[in-house]
């Protein structure tokens, strides 16, 4: 009976606050499988990126930073390396979120006891359908790095908001590539401000949670750097180890919380599709059979 009460419909008219509330309801109802799949998929990625960032920073100890500044060194990478890192993370996040949403519909909301062995084939299938979306969105996200024009920046901002619906339209709406882009733009511009506000609000929540999660290691790293002696090589290893642990946690939190943002866009898509197209739950289930 509780499962029935907790059943979440995808296509339903929702306000901005209700989209966020539904996102956290989905995570609460499916907390075990959500955490399990997040650790399995995002955990190794966080370790890999943290190791890469640590090696890059340790190679130039004179430019060493601590805590949050050290983590933000990720954004000082060359654009191709930054794009590859973010694109890989975004791909993993898309696979994780849309696989769980698909399984939630197929199993009528009863997925919390699924094991990794049960989910693995669905991950692989979803990965084959989402890689190009991750490439497209990553390419669009890094475009501001190549231009200082305010006009192009405004155009980028206007178009970037509807594009957050591309994964949902493609994977849930089962649209072709061209139809995915046109429908995403059509739905996105029909509620541009509410969609932008929803994404920004979910990003703010994710940022605050990420800050809280990494705060203890930030303090530890700052203390380690404060009491270290300049040019004293014995301090490089423990400081680097602390930074590695900090970056691992920070990367994990960053991409895990990005999953919340992506899941929020799923329910925002369901809201817009219901308002504009009067989509139904039955139509949604039939579309997922092709995923």
C-alpha positions as CSV (number, residue, x, y, z in Angstrom):
1,X,0.0,0.0,0.0
2,X,2.9,2.3,0.8
3,X,4.4,1.7,-2.6
4,X,1.1,2.8,-4.2
5,X,1.0,6.0,-2.1
6,X,4.6,6.7,-3.1
7,X,4.0,6.1,-6.8
8,X,5.2,9.2,-8.7
9,X,3.7,10.1,-12.0
10,X,6.0,11.6,-14.6
11,X,3.5,13.5,-16.7
12,X,1.8,15.9,-14.2
13,X,1.3,19.6,-14.0
14,X,3.6,20.9,-11.3
15,X,4.8,24.2,-10.0
16,X,8.5,25.0,-9.6
17,X,8.5,24.0,-5.9
18,X,6.6,20.8,-6.7
19,X,9.2,19.8,-9.3
20,X,11.9,20.1,-6.7
21,X,9.7,18.3,-4.1
22,X,9.0,15.5,-6.6
23,X,12.7,15.1,-7.3
24,X,13.5,14.6,-3.6
25,X,10.5,12.3,-3.3
26,X,11.9,10.1,-6.0
27,X,15.3,10.0,-4.3
28,X,13.6,9.3,-0.9
29,X,11.4,6.4,-2.2
30,X,14.3,4.9,-4.1
31,X,17.1,5.9,-1.7
32,X,18.8,2.5,-1.6
33,X,19.0,1.9,-5.3
34,X,19.8,5.6,-5.9
35,X,22.8,5.5,-3.5
36,X,23.9,2.1,-4.7
37,X,24.0,3.1,-8.4
38,X,25.5,6.5,-7.6
39,X,28.4,5.0,-5.6
40,X,29.1,2.3,-8.3
41,X,29.0,4.8,-11.3
42,X,30.2,8.1,-9.9
43,X,32.6,6.7,-7.3
44,X,35.3,5.4,-9.7
45,X,34.9,8.6,-11.8
46,X,35.5,10.8,-8.8
47,X,38.7,8.8,-7.9
48,X,40.0,9.1,-11.5
49,X,39.4,12.8,-11.8
50,X,40.8,13.5,-8.3
51,X,44.0,11.5,-9.2
52,X,44.3,13.5,-12.4
53,X,43.9,16.8,-10.6
54,X,46.3,15.8,-7.9
55,X,49.0,14.8,-10.3
56,X,48.6,18.0,-12.3
57,X,48.9,20.2,-9.1
58,X,51.8,18.1,-7.6
59,X,53.7,18.6,-10.8
60,X,53.9,22.3,-9.9
61,X,54.1,22.6,-6.1
62,X,55.0,26.3,-6.3
63,X,51.5,26.9,-7.6
64,X,50.0,24.8,-4.8
65,X,46.6,25.7,-3.5
66,X,44.6,24.3,-0.7
67,X,41.0,23.3,0.0
68,X,38.4,24.8,-2.4
69,X,41.0,26.8,-4.4
70,X,42.7,23.5,-5.1
71,X,39.5,21.9,-6.3
72,X,38.7,24.9,-8.4
73,X,42.1,24.3,-10.1
74,X,40.0,21.9,-12.2
75,X,38.5,24.8,-14.0
76,X,42.0,26.1,-14.8
77,X,42.7,23.0,-17.0
78,X,43.1,23.4,-20.7
79,X,39.6,23.6,-22.2
80,X,39.9,20.2,-24.0
81,X,40.8,18.5,-20.7
82,X,38.1,20.3,-18.8
83,X,35.5,19.4,-21.5
84,X,36.5,15.8,-21.5
85,X,36.3,15.6,-17.7
86,X,32.9,17.3,-17.5
87,X,31.6,15.4,-20.5
88,X,32.5,12.1,-19.1
89,X,30.9,13.0,-15.8
90,X,27.7,14.3,-17.5
91,X,27.5,11.1,-19.5
92,X,27.7,9.0,-16.3
93,X,25.1,11.2,-14.6
94,X,22.7,10.8,-17.6
95,X,23.1,7.1,-17.7
96,X,22.4,6.8,-13.9
97,X,19.4,9.1,-13.8
98,X,17.6,7.9,-16.9
99,X,18.2,4.3,-16.2
100,X,16.6,4.6,-12.8
101,X,13.6,6.6,-14.2
102,X,13.1,4.0,-16.9
103,X,13.2,1.1,-14.4
104,X,10.9,3.0,-12.1
105,X,8.3,3.1,-14.8
106,X,8.9,-0.5,-16.0
107,X,8.7,-1.9,-12.5
108,X,5.7,0.3,-11.4
109,X,7.8,2.1,-8.8
110,X,9.2,-1.0,-7.1
111,X,12.9,-0.7,-7.8
112,X,14.5,0.1,-4.4
113,X,15.6,-3.5,-3.9
114,X,17.3,-3.9,-7.3
115,X,20.9,-4.9,-7.3
116,X,23.8,-3.7,-9.5
117,X,23.6,-7.0,-11.4
118,X,20.0,-6.2,-12.2
119,X,20.7,-2.7,-13.4
120,X,23.9,-3.3,-15.3
121,X,22.3,-4.3,-18.7
122,X,20.1,-1.2,-18.5
123,X,23.1,1.0,-17.9
124,X,24.8,-0.3,-21.0
125,X,21.8,0.2,-23.1
126,X,21.2,3.7,-21.9
127,X,24.9,4.5,-22.3
128,X,24.6,3.8,-26.0
129,X,21.8,6.3,-26.3
130,X,23.2,9.1,-24.2
131,X,26.8,9.5,-25.3
132,X,26.0,11.9,-28.1
133,X,23.7,14.0,-25.8
134,X,26.6,14.4,-23.3
135,X,28.9,15.4,-26.2
136,X,26.4,17.9,-27.5
137,X,25.7,19.5,-24.1
138,X,29.3,19.6,-23.2
139,X,30.2,21.3,-26.5
140,X,27.5,23.9,-25.9
141,X,28.6,24.5,-22.3
142,X,32.2,25.3,-23.2
143,X,31.3,27.7,-26.0
144,X,31.6,30.8,-23.8
145,X,35.3,29.9,-23.4
146,X,35.8,30.9,-27.0
147,X,34.1,34.3,-27.1
148,X,34.0,37.4,-25.0
149,X,31.1,38.9,-26.9
150,X,28.2,40.0,-24.7
151,X,25.7,39.5,-27.5
152,X,26.8,35.9,-28.2
153,X,26.7,35.4,-24.4
154,X,23.1,36.5,-24.3
155,X,22.2,34.2,-27.2
156,X,24.0,31.3,-25.5
157,X,22.1,32.0,-22.3
158,X,18.7,32.1,-24.1
159,X,19.3,28.8,-26.0
160,X,21.1,26.9,-23.1
161,X,17.9,26.9,-21.0
162,X,15.7,24.9,-23.4
163,X,18.6,22.6,-24.2
164,X,18.5,21.1,-20.7
165,X,15.3,19.3,-21.9
166,X,17.2,17.5,-24.7
167,X,17.9,14.3,-22.6
168,X,14.3,14.0,-21.4
169,X,12.8,14.7,-24.9
170,X,15.1,12.2,-26.5
171,X,15.0,9.4,-23.9
172,X,11.5,9.8,-22.5
173,X,9.7,11.3,-25.5
174,X,11.5,8.9,-27.8
175,X,11.9,11.6,-30.4
176,X,14.3,11.5,-33.3
177,X,17.4,13.7,-33.3
178,X,15.9,16.6,-35.2
179,X,12.6,16.4,-33.4
180,X,14.4,16.2,-30.1
181,X,16.1,19.6,-30.7
182,X,13.0,21.3,-32.1
183,X,10.7,20.0,-29.4
184,X,13.3,20.9,-26.7
185,X,13.5,24.5,-28.0
186,X,9.7,24.7,-28.4
187,X,8.9,23.4,-24.8
188,X,11.8,25.3,-23.3
189,X,10.9,28.7,-24.7
190,X,7.2,28.1,-23.8
191,X,8.2,28.3,-20.1
192,X,11.7,29.8,-20.3
193,X,11.7,31.7,-17.0
194,X,10.2,28.9,-14.9
195,X,12.6,26.3,-16.4
196,X,15.6,28.6,-15.8
197,X,14.5,29.3,-12.2
198,X,14.0,25.6,-11.5
199,X,17.5,24.7,-12.8
200,X,19.1,27.6,-11.0
201,X,17.3,26.7,-7.7
202,X,18.3,23.1,-8.0
203,X,21.9,24.2,-8.8
204,X,21.9,26.4,-5.7
205,X,20.7,23.5,-3.5
206,X,23.3,21.2,-5.0
207,X,26.0,23.8,-4.4
208,X,25.0,24.3,-0.7
209,X,25.0,20.6,-0.1
210,X,28.4,20.2,-1.8
211,X,29.8,23.0,0.4
212,X,28.6,21.3,3.6
213,X,29.9,17.9,2.5
214,X,33.4,19.2,1.7
215,X,33.7,21.7,4.6
216,X,35.5,19.3,7.1
217,X,38.2,18.4,4.6
218,X,38.5,22.1,3.6
219,X,39.3,23.0,7.2
220,X,41.8,20.1,7.4
221,X,43.5,21.1,4.2
222,X,43.8,24.7,5.2
223,X,45.3,23.8,8.6
224,X,47.8,21.5,6.8
225,X,48.8,24.3,4.5
226,X,49.0,26.9,7.3
227,X,51.4,24.9,9.4
228,X,53.5,23.7,6.5
229,X,56.9,25.2,5.7
230,X,57.6,26.7,2.3
231,X,59.8,24.5,0.1
232,X,59.7,21.7,2.7
233,X,59.3,18.6,0.6
234,X,58.2,16.3,3.5
235,X,54.9,18.3,3.6
236,X,54.1,17.7,-0.1
237,X,53.0,14.1,0.3
238,X,50.6,14.5,3.2
239,X,49.2,17.8,1.7
240,X,48.8,16.1,-1.6
241,X,47.1,13.1,0.0
242,X,44.7,15.4,1.9
243,X,43.9,17.3,-1.3
244,X,43.4,13.9,-3.1
245,X,40.8,12.9,-0.5
246,X,39.2,16.4,-0.7
247,X,39.0,16.3,-4.5
248,X,37.6,12.8,-4.5
249,X,34.8,13.9,-2.1
250,X,34.3,17.2,-4.0
251,X,34.1,15.5,-7.5
252,X,31.7,12.8,-6.1
253,X,29.5,15.4,-4.5
254,X,29.6,17.6,-7.7
255,X,28.4,14.8,-10.0
256,X,26.1,13.2,-7.5
257,X,24.4,16.5,-7.0
258,X,24.4,17.2,-10.7
259,X,22.2,14.1,-10.8
260,X,19.6,16.0,-8.7
261,X,19.7,18.8,-11.3
262,X,19.2,16.4,-14.2
263,X,16.3,14.6,-12.3
264,X,14.7,18.0,-11.7
265,X,14.7,18.6,-15.5
266,X,13.0,15.3,-16.0
267,X,10.0,16.3,-13.9
268,X,10.0,19.8,-15.4
269,X,9.8,18.1,-18.8
270,X,6.8,16.0,-17.5
271,X,5.2,19.2,-16.4
272,X,5.7,21.1,-19.7
273,X,4.7,18.1,-21.8
274,X,1.5,17.7,-19.8
275,X,0.7,21.4,-20.1
276,X,1.5,21.7,-23.8
277,X,0.9,18.2,-25.3
278,X,-1.5,16.8,-22.6
279,X,0.8,13.8,-22.4
280,X,-0.4,10.8,-20.4
281,X,1.3,8.2,-18.2
282,X,0.3,5.4,-20.6
283,X,2.1,7.2,-23.4
284,X,5.2,7.6,-21.2
285,X,5.3,3.9,-20.4
286,X,5.1,2.9,-24.0
287,X,7.9,5.3,-24.9
288,X,10.2,3.8,-22.3
289,X,9.8,0.4,-23.8
290,X,11.9,1.6,-26.7
291,X,14.8,2.8,-24.4
